[in-house]
Amino acid sequence: MLDVRRGTATRQVARLPIGASDVAASVVGGVAYVIGGYTGTAPLRSIVAFRPGQRPRMVARLPQPLRYAAAARVGSSVLVAG
C-alpha cells in the first residue's frame, strides 16, 4: 500500500502469481487490475485482479503478450493501449 501524501510504502497487500515489471495497472470499483508485463525473460499475456486483503486471481488473457502498455478506467471498464 502506498501512502500518497508521504510518498512511502506502508505495507504489502498482495503478491502477484508471478513477479513482473513493465506492467500496466488500473482500478475499477475497488479492484486493481495488473495487465501484461515482463518476467525478465518473457512478456506476459495475463490480466490479474485483486482487492486488498484477497488473493490475486487471473481473470483474463490478452490475445498477445504485452509489455510497456498503458491502462485507464473508462466507466466500469479498463482501456488498455500498447
Secondary structure, 3 states (H helix, E strand, C coil): CEECCCCEECCCCCCCCCCCECCEEEEECCEEEEECCECCCCEEEEEEEECCCCCCEEEEEEEEEECCCEEEEECCEEEEEC
